[in-house]
């Protein structure tokens, strides 16, 4: 009987530890230090050059054509022929963002940059859609102003059992003019682990 109680007690201890490990972290883990780190690599020339090019290319695009591109992107996700996706994923900005994600060691799980129309300009992986202009990540950053920052609520990533939150911010040129926006999905579980290890 004593042995059974010990097993039950040990199981409860493990369950408690697991629950603690999966407790929803505070999005304030994404503090000024993290934000400045992200801003530093987003200031690379390839970001501004790509956005200038994309903004010029789509300067006159209308809403109907934006939705047409978005529809094409969604269709290509389930097709063997992916010209729009391929051209985006293989451009210099996407290659740069993929490298940033890789060297982060699991801290950054997704990165993408959009132009002033909310269309993908570069990304580290395939997004579900091409146009982000109808989402909070764009409306609460680019639409607000050059200094806007929006951190979404943490969500549990079921496959890895890690908590993630998206840091969204407006991107500006050397003159401080808004030229696009960036979304960086951060692994809060990993960020918290690194902070705890340093203590």
Kinemage of the C-alpha trace (Angstrom):
@kinemage 1
@onewidth
@group {chain A} dominant
@subgroup {mainchain}
@vectorlist {calphas} color= white
{ca unk a 1} P 0.000 0.000 0.000
{ca unk a 2} L 2.863 2.321 0.890
{ca unk a 3} L 4.514 1.557 -2.452
{ca unk a 4} L 1.296 2.432 -4.311
{ca unk a 5} L 1.059 5.733 -2.459
{ca unk a 6} L 4.654 6.501 -3.356
{ca unk a 7} L 3.950 5.823 -7.039
{ca unk a 8} L 0.811 7.975 -6.936
{ca unk a 9} L 2.713 10.732 -5.187
{ca unk a 10} L 5.535 10.593 -7.736
{ca unk a 11} L 3.013 10.671 -10.586
{ca unk a 12} L 1.337 13.725 -9.105
{ca unk a 13} L 4.727 15.396 -8.824
{ca unk a 14} L 5.453 14.734 -12.501
{ca unk a 15} L 2.001 15.972 -13.493
{ca unk a 16} L 2.529 19.144 -11.522
{ca unk a 17} L 5.885 19.706 -13.179
{ca unk a 18} L 4.383 19.153 -16.628
{ca unk a 19} L 1.550 21.566 -15.908
{ca unk a 20} L 4.059 24.149 -14.745
{ca unk a 21} L 6.173 23.637 -17.879
{ca unk a 22} L 3.151 24.270 -20.081
{ca unk a 23} L 1.801 27.222 -18.106
{ca unk a 24} L 0.995 30.185 -20.336
{ca unk a 25} L 3.925 32.614 -20.143
{ca unk a 26} L 3.595 36.383 -20.017
{ca unk a 27} L 4.021 38.079 -23.387
{ca unk a 28} L 6.030 40.728 -21.518
{ca unk a 29} L 8.938 38.304 -21.876
{ca unk a 30} L 9.253 40.080 -25.220
{ca unk a 31} L 10.801 43.142 -23.615
{ca unk a 32} L 12.813 46.096 -24.889
{ca unk a 33} L 15.971 43.981 -25.136
{ca unk a 34} L 14.295 41.446 -27.427
{ca unk a 35} L 12.652 44.167 -29.498
{ca unk a 36} L 15.957 45.994 -30.002
{ca unk a 37} L 17.628 42.736 -31.016
{ca unk a 38} L 14.942 42.164 -33.638
{ca unk a 39} L 15.156 45.748 -34.861
{ca unk a 40} L 18.919 45.431 -35.281
{ca unk a 41} L 18.736 42.603 -37.826
{ca unk a 42} L 15.669 44.094 -39.486
{ca unk a 43} L 17.775 47.182 -40.238
{ca unk a 44} L 19.937 45.185 -42.679
{ca unk a 45} L 20.117 46.801 -46.158
{ca unk a 46} L 18.401 43.827 -47.815
{ca unk a 47} L 15.203 44.638 -45.903
{ca unk a 48} L 14.973 48.240 -47.047
{ca unk a 49} L 16.098 47.490 -50.602
{ca unk a 50} L 13.483 44.766 -51.007
{ca unk a 51} L 10.689 46.885 -49.564
{ca unk a 52} L 11.577 49.861 -51.753
{ca unk a 53} L 11.425 47.584 -54.788
{ca unk a 54} L 8.181 45.916 -53.722
{ca unk a 55} L 6.504 49.213 -52.858
{ca unk a 56} L 7.406 50.630 -56.251
{ca unk a 57} L 6.232 47.494 -58.028
{ca unk a 58} L 2.838 47.464 -56.307
{ca unk a 59} L 2.368 51.229 -55.987
{ca unk a 60} L -0.744 51.305 -58.172
{ca unk a 61} L -2.214 47.895 -57.323
{ca unk a 62} L -5.910 47.900 -56.459
{ca unk a 63} L -7.796 45.845 -53.902
{ca unk a 64} L -9.211 43.478 -56.519
{ca unk a 65} L -5.725 42.585 -57.750
{ca unk a 66} L -4.462 42.201 -54.178
{ca unk a 67} L -7.193 39.661 -53.495
{ca unk a 68} L -6.392 37.922 -56.778
{ca unk a 69} L -2.748 37.507 -55.721
{ca unk a 70} L -3.836 36.266 -52.309
{ca unk a 71} L -6.135 33.718 -53.941
{ca unk a 72} L -3.308 32.590 -56.227
{ca unk a 73} L -1.004 32.110 -53.226
{ca unk a 74} L -3.557 30.006 -51.369
{ca unk a 75} L -4.134 27.853 -54.454
{ca unk a 76} L -0.401 27.361 -55.010
{ca unk a 77} L -0.004 25.973 -51.495
{ca unk a 78} L -1.806 22.838 -52.700
{ca unk a 79} L -0.302 22.742 -56.185
{ca unk a 80} L 2.940 21.429 -57.654
{ca unk a 81} L 3.342 24.626 -59.652
{ca unk a 82} L 4.149 27.509 -57.286
{ca unk a 83} L 5.515 30.487 -59.247
{ca unk a 84} L 4.389 33.186 -56.800
{ca unk a 85} L 5.472 31.251 -53.718
{ca unk a 86} L 8.787 30.226 -55.290
{ca unk a 87} L 9.665 33.751 -56.394
{ca unk a 88} L 8.992 35.046 -52.883
{ca unk a 89} L 10.762 32.292 -50.938
{ca unk a 90} L 13.837 32.451 -53.169
{ca unk a 91} L 14.395 36.193 -53.092
{ca unk a 92} L 17.349 37.686 -51.128
{ca unk a 93} L 15.181 38.915 -48.248
{ca unk a 94} L 13.591 35.506 -47.692
{ca unk a 95} L 17.019 33.861 -47.745
{ca unk a 96} L 18.248 36.389 -45.170
{ca unk a 97} L 15.236 35.851 -42.883
{ca unk a 98} L 15.646 32.076 -43.153
{ca unk a 99} L 19.257 32.447 -42.020
{ca unk a 100} L 18.232 34.644 -39.093
{ca unk a 101} L 15.682 32.056 -37.997
{ca unk a 102} L 18.230 29.242 -38.300
{ca unk a 103} L 20.926 30.918 -36.201
{ca unk a 104} L 18.408 31.875 -33.499
{ca unk a 105} L 18.546 28.289 -32.254
{ca unk a 106} L 14.793 27.864 -31.975
{ca unk a 107} L 14.014 31.307 -30.543
{ca unk a 108} L 12.443 32.628 -33.746
{ca unk a 109} L 9.992 30.179 -35.302
{ca unk a 110} L 8.649 32.305 -38.164
{ca unk a 111} L 9.618 35.630 -39.714
{ca unk a 112} L 7.989 37.553 -42.516
{ca unk a 113} L 8.102 41.069 -43.872
{ca unk a 114} L 5.333 42.797 -45.835
{ca unk a 115} L 5.296 45.909 -47.986
{ca unk a 116} L 3.116 48.963 -47.452
{ca unk a 117} L 0.168 47.196 -49.093
{ca unk a 118} L 0.440 44.273 -46.671
{ca unk a 119} L 1.762 41.874 -49.327
{ca unk a 120} L 4.535 39.434 -48.452
{ca unk a 121} L 7.961 40.747 -49.444
{ca unk a 122} L 10.083 38.101 -47.724
{ca unk a 123} L 9.599 35.211 -45.331
{ca unk a 124} L 11.382 32.333 -43.625
{ca unk a 125} L 8.627 29.819 -44.436
{ca unk a 126} L 5.373 29.565 -46.389
{ca unk a 127} L 2.577 31.600 -44.826
{ca unk a 128} L -1.073 30.617 -45.134
{ca unk a 129} L -1.807 33.702 -47.216
{ca unk a 130} L -0.023 36.363 -49.262
{ca unk a 131} L -1.901 39.434 -48.074
{ca unk a 132} L -1.676 40.403 -44.397
{ca unk a 133} L -3.399 43.768 -44.752
{ca unk a 134} L -6.663 42.550 -43.242
{ca unk a 135} L -4.995 41.249 -40.074
{ca unk a 136} L -4.117 42.900 -36.754
{ca unk a 137} L -0.400 42.338 -37.344
{ca unk a 138} L -0.594 44.948 -40.127
{ca unk a 139} L -3.473 47.116 -38.976
{ca unk a 140} L -1.918 47.675 -35.534
{ca unk a 141} L 1.536 48.459 -36.909
{ca unk a 142} L 1.831 49.984 -40.376
{ca unk a 143} L -1.649 51.516 -40.251
{ca unk a 144} L -0.887 53.086 -36.857
{ca unk a 145} L 2.477 54.692 -37.556
{ca unk a 146} L 6.271 54.363 -37.819
{ca unk a 147} L 6.857 53.580 -34.148
{ca unk a 148} L 4.009 51.101 -33.696
{ca unk a 149} L 4.659 47.767 -31.986
{ca unk a 150} L 2.020 45.111 -31.376
{ca unk a 151} L 2.599 41.896 -29.440
{ca unk a 152} L -0.117 39.292 -29.872
{ca unk a 153} L -1.333 36.966 -27.124
{ca unk a 154} L 0.704 33.766 -26.569
{ca unk a 155} L -0.620 30.590 -28.169
{ca unk a 156} L 0.308 26.985 -27.465
{ca unk a 157} L 1.935 25.231 -30.412
{ca unk a 158} L 0.471 21.768 -30.010
{ca unk a 159} L 3.067 19.871 -32.051
{ca unk a 160} L 5.992 21.055 -29.921
{ca unk a 161} L 4.088 21.934 -26.741
{ca unk a 162} L 5.774 25.331 -26.687
{ca unk a 163} L 4.222 28.745 -26.205
{ca unk a 164} L 4.645 31.282 -28.972
{ca unk a 165} L 3.754 34.931 -29.488
{ca unk a 166} L 4.124 37.235 -32.458
{ca unk a 167} L 6.046 40.478 -32.263
{ca unk a 168} L 4.793 42.857 -34.950
{ca unk a 169} L 6.340 46.206 -35.784
{ca unk a 170} L 6.369 48.900 -38.434
{ca unk a 171} L 9.478 49.128 -40.604
{ca unk a 172} L 10.865 52.526 -41.575
{ca unk a 173} L 13.496 53.896 -43.939
{ca unk a 174} L 16.429 56.158 -43.060
{ca unk a 175} L 14.100 59.174 -43.015
{ca unk a 176} L 11.717 57.509 -40.558
{ca unk a 177} L 9.006 56.948 -43.147
{ca unk a 178} L 6.952 53.750 -42.868
{ca unk a 179} L 7.777 51.307 -45.679
{ca unk a 180} L 6.273 48.055 -44.400
{ca unk a 181} L 5.895 45.822 -41.380
{ca unk a 182} L 7.472 42.709 -39.900
{ca unk a 183} L 6.138 39.786 -37.901
{ca unk a 184} L 8.482 37.671 -35.798
{ca unk a 185} L 7.037 34.637 -34.052
{ca unk a 186} L 8.976 34.060 -30.840
{ca unk a 187} L 9.209 30.817 -28.884
{ca unk a 188} L 8.361 32.098 -25.398
{ca unk a 189} L 9.135 28.735 -23.829
{ca unk a 190} L 12.687 28.916 -25.202
{ca unk a 191} L 13.038 32.585 -24.295
{ca unk a 192} L 11.960 31.858 -20.724
{ca unk a 193} L 14.388 28.921 -20.549
{ca unk a 194} L 17.274 31.137 -21.610
{ca unk a 195} L 16.341 33.801 -19.081
{ca unk a 196} L 16.045 31.219 -16.302
{ca unk a 197} L 19.406 29.645 -17.211
{ca unk a 198} L 21.161 33.015 -16.909
{ca unk a 199} L 19.904 33.609 -13.367
